[in-house]
Amino acid sequence: MADPGLVQALDYILNQSDASTIEALAEAVVRRRRNLSVFNVMGGLSDPQKMTKELTERINAGVGGGIENMRKSVREMIVRIIKEQAPELSDSQVDELCRAWLPEPEGEKNVPRDMLLSMIDQFISFSHGTMNKSVDKNLRDEMGAWTERYWNVFPPVIRQIITDFLKDKISEEDFNSRIRIALG
């Protein structure tokens, strides 16, 4: 019997996804393959992200306030294991693996909700060509490629909502409603 999650994923890929979704999926597959090859280099370790998630869930159930200290300890353990088992990896590669295996908890991107709403509004205004040129210039003077920086800060669900809106797949009313729901 086929895995229902696999069937659902394949149906989505084959029947519903557009070019940008296919690109995101391709990047995810490349990243997963790279992570799996690193697991093998490290002596067949089980998936560190799964291990970390299970450990974090156990800690959340019992410890409460010590979560951040435990996250630091787990990160240090991951770094130690990587450096022991794959010393050829650069510090940036080790950091990338740590971010992949120990992602920040949902909602802890350190961007206040109001600021995120303002960033979304500016991004949409720029994308629709309605942004005042002086606002764009000020943002570029302050941040350089501000649209890319904003995009990288947006959570994936926000990116998808913005993409759907800019491609006219959803109305402005649906866009606003979905953004409110996504931001809580």
C-alpha positions in Angstrom: 0.0 0.0 0.0 1.4 3.4 -1.0 2.2 6.0 1.7 -0.7 8.5 1.7 1.6 11.4 2.3 3.7 10.5 -0.7 0.6 10.1 -2.9 -0.7 13.5 -1.8 2.7 15.1 -2.4 3.0 13.6 -5.8 -0.5 14.6 -6.7 0.3 18.2 -5.7 3.6 18.3 -7.6 2.1 16.7 -10.8 -1.3 18.4 -10.9 -1.2 21.7 -9.0 2.3 23.2 -8.7 3.5 26.1 -10.8 7.1 26.9 -11.9 8.0 28.7 -8.7 6.7 25.8 -6.6 8.6 23.3 -8.7 11.8 25.4 -8.1 11.2 25.4 -4.4 10.6 21.7 -4.3 13.8 21.1 -6.4 15.8 23.1 -3.9 14.3 21.2 -1.0 15.2 17.8 -2.6 18.8 19.0 -3.2 19.1 20.1 0.4 17.6 16.9 1.7 20.0 14.8 -0.4 22.9 16.8 0.8 21.8 16.3 4.4 21.4 12.6 3.9 24.9 12.3 2.4 26.3 14.2 5.4 24.5 11.7 7.7 26.3 8.8 5.9 29.7 10.6 6.2 29.0 10.9 9.9 28.8 7.1 10.3 25.2 6.6 9.5 23.8 8.9 12.2 20.0 9.1 12.4 18.4 12.3 11.1 19.7 15.0 13.6 16.7 17.2 12.9 14.3 14.4 13.9 16.5 13.7 17.0 16.5 17.4 17.9 12.7 17.7 17.4 12.1 14.7 19.7 14.5 16.0 22.3 12.9 19.5 22.2 9.4 18.0 22.6 10.5 16.1 25.7 12.1 19.2 27.1 9.0 21.3 26.4 6.9 18.7 28.3 9.1 18.8 31.4 11.3 21.8 31.7 9.5 24.9 30.4 11.8 27.9 31.0 15.0 26.1 30.2 14.3 25.6 26.6 16.7 28.2 25.2 19.5 26.8 27.3 18.8 23.3 26.1 18.7 24.6 22.5 22.1 26.0 23.0 23.4 22.7 24.4 21.9 20.7 21.5 23.4 23.1 19.0 26.8 22.8 20.7 26.4 19.0 20.6 25.5 19.1 16.8 28.5 21.3 16.1 30.8 18.9 18.1 29.5 15.9 16.2 29.8 17.5 12.8 33.4 18.7 13.5 34.4 15.3 14.7 32.8 13.3 11.9 33.2 15.8 9.0 36.2 18.1 9.8 36.4 19.1 6.1 33.2 21.2 6.4 33.7 25.0 6.7 32.2 27.0 9.6 29.5 28.3 7.2 28.6 24.8 6.2 28.4 23.8 9.8 26.2 26.8 10.6 23.9 25.9 7.6 23.5 22.3 8.9 22.8 23.6 12.4 20.1 25.9 11.1 18.6 23.0 9.0 18.7 20.5 11.9 17.7 22.9 14.7 15.4 25.5 13.1 14.1 28.4 15.1 10.7 27.6 16.7 7.7 29.0 14.8 7.1 32.6 15.5 10.6 33.3 16.9 12.0 35.3 13.9 12.5 38.3 16.2 10.4 40.5 13.9 7.4 42.1 15.6 4.0 41.5 14.0 3.5 45.2 13.2 6.9 45.5 11.6 6.2 42.4 9.5 2.9 43.8 8.4 4.7 47.1 7.4 7.3 45.1 5.5 4.6 43.1 3.6 2.8 46.4 2.7 6.0 47.9 1.4 6.9 44.8 -0.5 3.4 44.7 -2.2 3.5 48.4 -2.9 6.9 48.0 -4.6 5.8 44.9 -6.5 2.7 46.7 -7.8 4.7 49.8 -8.8 2.8 52.0 -6.4 5.6 52.7 -4.0 6.8 56.3 -3.8 10.2 56.6 -5.4 11.7 58.4 -2.4 10.6 55.6 -0.1 12.2 53.0 -2.3 15.4 55.1 -2.5 15.5 55.5 1.3 15.1 51.8 1.8 17.8 51.1 -0.8 20.1 53.6 0.9 19.5 52.0 4.3 19.4 48.3 3.4 20.7 47.8 -0.2 18.7 45.1 -1.8 15.8 45.5 0.6 13.3 43.5 -1.4 15.5 40.4 -1.1 16.2 41.0 2.5 12.5 41.4 3.2 11.7 38.2 1.2 14.3 36.2 3.2 12.7 37.4 6.5 9.1 36.4 5.4 8.1 33.0 6.7 7.3 30.5 3.9 3.6 30.7 4.4 3.7 34.5 3.9 5.9 34.1 0.8 3.3 31.8 -0.7 0.4 34.2 0.1 2.4 37.1 -1.4 3.2 35.0 -4.5 -0.4 34.0 -5.0 -1.6 37.6 -4.7 1.1 39.0 -7.1 0.1 36.3 -9.6 -3.6 37.3 -9.2 -4.5 33.8 -7.9 -6.2 35.4 -4.9 -8.1 38.7 -4.4 -6.9 41.6 -2.2 -9.6 40.6 0.3 -8.4 37.0 0.4 -4.8 38.2 0.6 -5.5 40.4 3.6 -7.5 37.7 5.3 -4.8 35.1 4.8 -2.1 37.4 6.0 -4.0 38.1 9.2 -4.6 34.4 9.7 -0.9 33.5 9.0 0.3 36.2 11.5 -2.2 35.2 14.2 
